[in-house]
Amino acid sequence: SSPPSSSSSSSASSPRGSFSSSSPPGRSSSSSSSAMNPRGGRLDASKATVFVCDVQERFRDVIDGFPHCVYVSSTMMRAAGILSLPVVVTEQYPERLGATVSELQPHISEAHPAIAKKLFSMCTPEVLLRLDGMPARTQVVIMGLEAHVCVMGTTLDLLDRGMEVFVLVDGTSSQRPTDRAVALRRMEQAGVHLATSEMALFQMLGTAEAPHFKEVSKLVREPRPEPPLPLL
């Protein structure tokens, strides 16, 4: 089969597989979201889990700003190891779209390998089971692709579960910039917090006196891909 195309297509011909109108497993029927939640958006390392959504080989040449998705995912996965944050990695239809990119493979835990899926959300039964086993982890920091499909689907599912969600705009993209821009706006309207990787990391550190400040600071000083992704 051919790789993902940057030309417009219907969801039925999307490289992600067939669309299902049924609700994802674990999705609440409640229409409430954090748009009506008074939480202030303050990230806490003791509450956060890192989600890396579908950063796969077949998307490498078609996603706008793909190197940024790899860079931010690598930074956050390494920071997660330093700060003892759980990491969840998924792969959309890997038989067709390939595995997680080679740059991220060394950072995937053997105890928690990448989870294959066809759902347009990371909230598969396996992921939900893992979340249920970490009740104190009420915040999710997510990055990856595509912004308007699996990233957005994941954030809406997590909001329905009462979780606080942070999307890293410097590490989240789509094939088309318009899809990315609209997805970020829609997620923000739904109650998702927009952030950058550096913003998230320093907020979780809290102070320059934090035990891991120097290690995390070294990560964020690494050269970034250019040009940067637009905010919206």
C-alpha positions as CSV (number, residue, x, y, z in Angstrom):
1,S,0.0,0.0,0.0
2,S,1.1,3.6,-0.7
3,P,2.3,5.9,2.1
4,P,0.1,8.6,3.5
5,S,-0.6,11.3,1.0
6,S,-0.7,15.1,1.6
7,S,-3.6,15.4,-0.8
8,S,-7.1,15.6,0.7
9,S,-9.1,12.4,1.1
10,S,-12.1,11.1,2.9
11,S,-11.8,9.4,6.2
12,A,-12.6,6.1,4.6
13,S,-9.4,6.3,2.5
14,S,-7.3,7.7,5.4
15,P,-4.0,5.8,6.0
16,R,-5.1,5.4,9.6
17,G,-7.7,2.7,8.6
18,S,-11.5,2.5,8.7
19,F,-13.5,5.0,10.7
20,S,-15.7,3.7,13.4
21,S,-18.6,5.8,14.7
22,S,-18.8,3.9,17.9
23,S,-17.4,5.5,21.1
24,P,-13.9,4.4,22.2
25,P,-13.6,2.0,25.1
26,G,-13.9,3.7,28.4
27,R,-15.3,6.9,27.0
28,S,-17.9,8.5,29.2
29,S,-21.3,9.4,28.0
30,S,-21.0,12.7,29.9
31,S,-20.7,15.8,27.9
32,S,-18.8,17.6,30.6
33,S,-15.2,18.6,30.0
34,S,-12.5,20.6,31.7
35,A,-13.8,23.6,29.8
36,M,-16.1,23.8,32.8
37,N,-13.4,22.6,35.2
38,P,-11.9,25.2,37.5
39,R,-8.4,23.6,37.4
40,G,-5.7,26.2,36.8
41,G,-3.5,24.2,34.5
42,R,-0.5,23.8,36.9
43,L,1.5,20.7,35.9
44,D,2.7,18.5,38.8
45,A,5.3,15.9,38.2
46,S,3.7,13.6,40.8
47,K,0.4,13.6,38.8
48,A,1.6,13.6,35.2
49,T,1.8,10.9,32.6
50,V,3.5,11.4,29.2
51,F,1.6,10.3,26.1
52,V,3.4,9.9,22.7
53,C,0.9,9.5,19.9
54,D,1.8,7.6,16.7
55,V,5.2,9.1,15.8
56,Q,5.8,6.5,13.1
57,E,8.1,6.0,10.2
58,R,5.5,6.2,7.4
59,F,4.6,9.7,8.5
60,R,8.1,11.0,8.3
61,D,7.9,12.5,4.8
62,V,4.3,13.8,4.9
63,I,3.7,15.4,8.3
64,D,4.3,19.2,8.4
65,G,7.2,19.8,10.9
66,F,7.7,16.1,11.6
67,P,11.2,16.7,13.0
68,H,9.6,18.8,15.8
69,C,7.4,15.9,16.8
70,V,10.4,13.6,17.0
71,Y,12.5,16.2,18.9
72,V,9.8,17.0,21.5
73,S,8.9,13.3,21.9
74,S,12.5,12.5,22.5
75,T,13.0,15.3,25.0
76,M,9.9,14.4,26.9
77,M,10.6,10.7,27.0
78,R,14.1,11.3,28.4
79,A,12.8,13.9,30.8
80,A,10.2,11.4,32.0
81,G,13.0,9.0,32.9
82,I,14.7,11.7,34.9
83,L,11.5,12.8,36.7
84,S,10.0,9.3,37.1
85,L,7.0,10.0,34.9
86,P,5.1,7.1,33.3
87,V,5.2,7.1,29.5
88,V,2.6,5.7,27.1
89,V,3.5,5.2,23.5
90,T,1.0,4.1,20.8
91,E,1.3,3.1,17.1
92,Q,-1.6,3.5,14.7
93,Y,-2.0,0.4,12.4
94,P,1.7,-0.4,12.5
95,E,1.3,-3.1,9.8
96,R,0.7,-0.3,7.3
97,L,2.3,2.7,8.9
98,G,5.4,1.2,10.5
99,A,6.8,1.3,14.0
100,T,7.7,4.2,16.2
101,V,10.6,6.1,14.6
102,S,14.1,4.8,15.3
103,E,15.1,8.0,17.2
104,L,12.5,7.2,19.9
105,Q,13.0,3.4,20.2
106,P,15.8,3.6,22.8
107,H,13.5,5.5,25.1
108,I,10.6,3.0,25.0
109,S,10.5,0.9,28.2
110,E,10.7,-2.8,27.8
111,A,8.2,-3.1,30.6
112,H,5.7,-0.9,28.6
113,P,6.3,-1.3,24.9
114,A,4.4,0.6,22.2
115,I,0.7,-0.3,22.0
116,A,-0.7,-1.1,18.5
117,K,-4.1,0.3,17.8
118,K,-6.6,1.2,15.1
119,L,-8.7,3.4,17.2
120,F,-8.5,7.2,16.5
121,S,-7.5,7.7,20.1
122,M,-4.8,6.5,22.4
123,C,-7.5,5.4,24.9
124,T,-7.4,1.7,24.1
125,P,-8.4,-0.9,26.7
126,E,-4.7,-1.5,27.4
127,V,-4.0,2.2,28.0
128,L,-7.1,2.7,30.1
129,L,-6.2,-0.3,32.2
130,R,-2.8,1.2,32.8
131,L,-4.3,4.6,33.7
132,D,-6.7,2.8,36.1
133,G,-3.7,1.4,37.9
134,M,-2.3,4.9,38.5
135,P,-5.1,6.7,40.1
136,A,-2.9,9.5,41.4
137,R,-1.8,10.3,37.8
138,T,-4.6,12.7,36.9
139,Q,-2.7,14.8,34.3
140,V,-1.6,13.8,30.8
141,V,1.0,15.6,28.7
142,I,0.5,14.6,25.1
143,M,2.4,15.2,21.8
144,G,2.5,13.5,18.4
145,L,0.2,13.1,15.4
146,E,-2.0,13.7,13.8
147,A,-3.3,16.7,15.7
148,H,-6.8,16.6,14.2
149,V,-7.3,12.8,14.4
150,C,-5.7,10.7,17.1
151,V,-4.3,13.5,19.3
152,M,-7.6,15.3,19.4
153,G,-9.5,12.0,19.9
154,T,-7.3,11.2,22.8
155,T,-7.7,14.5,24.5
156,L,-11.4,14.4,24.3
157,D,-11.5,10.9,25.7
158,L,-9.3,11.9,28.6
159,L,-11.3,15.0,29.4
160,D,-14.4,12.7,29.5
161,R,-12.6,10.7,32.2
162,G,-12.1,13.8,34.3
163,M,-8.3,14.1,33.6
164,E,-6.4,17.4,33.0
165,V,-4.8,17.4,29.6
166,F,-1.8,19.4,28.2
167,V,-1.0,19.4,24.5
168,L,2.5,20.3,23.5
169,V,2.1,22.5,20.5
170,D,5.8,22.4,19.6
171,G,5.6,18.6,19.2
172,T,2.1,18.1,17.7
173,S,1.3,18.3,14.0
174,S,-0.7,17.0,11.0
175,Q,-0.1,16.6,7.3
176,R,-1.9,19.9,6.6
177,P,-1.2,23.1,8.7
178,T,-4.9,24.0,8.6
179,D,-5.9,20.7,10.2
180,R,-3.3,21.3,13.0
181,A,-4.4,24.9,13.6
182,V,-8.1,24.0,13.8
183,A,-7.4,21.0,16.0
184,L,-5.4,23.1,18.5
185,R,-8.2,25.7,18.7
186,R,-10.9,23.0,19.1
187,M,-9.0,21.2,21.8
188,E,-8.4,24.4,23.7
189,Q,-12.1,25.3,23.5
190,A,-12.9,21.8,24.9
191,G,-10.7,22.5,28.0
192,V,-7.3,21.3,27.0
193,H,-4.3,23.4,28.1
194,L,-1.9,24.4,25.3
195,A,1.8,24.3,26.3
196,T,5.3,23.8,25.0
197,S,7.7,21.2,26.0
198,E,10.0,23.7,27.8
199,M,7.0,25.3,29.6
200,A,5.8,21.9,30.8
201,L,9.2,20.7,32.0
202,F,10.1,23.9,34.0
203,Q,6.6,24.0,35.5
204,M,7.0,20.4,36.7
205,L,10.4,21.3,38.2
206,G,9.0,24.3,40.0
207,T,12.4,25.7,41.1
208,A,16.0,26.0,40.0
209,E,16.7,24.2,43.3
210,A,14.9,21.1,42.1
211,P,17.1,17.9,42.3
212,H,16.9,17.3,38.5
213,F,17.1,20.9,37.4
214,K,20.5,20.6,35.7
215,E,19.6,17.4,33.9
216,V,16.4,18.8,32.5
217,S,18.0,22.1,31.6
218,K,20.6,20.3,29.6
219,L,17.8,18.6,27.6
220,V,16.0,21.8,26.7
221,R,19.2,23.4,25.5
222,E,19.7,20.9,22.8
223,P,19.5,22.3,19.2
224,R,15.9,22.4,17.9
225,P,14.7,21.8,14.3
226,E,14.2,24.9,12.2
227,P,12.0,26.7,11.3
228,P,9.7,26.3,14.3
229,L,6.1,25.2,14.1
230,P,3.6,28.0,14.2
231,L,1.6,28.5,17.4
232,L,-1.8,28.0,15.8
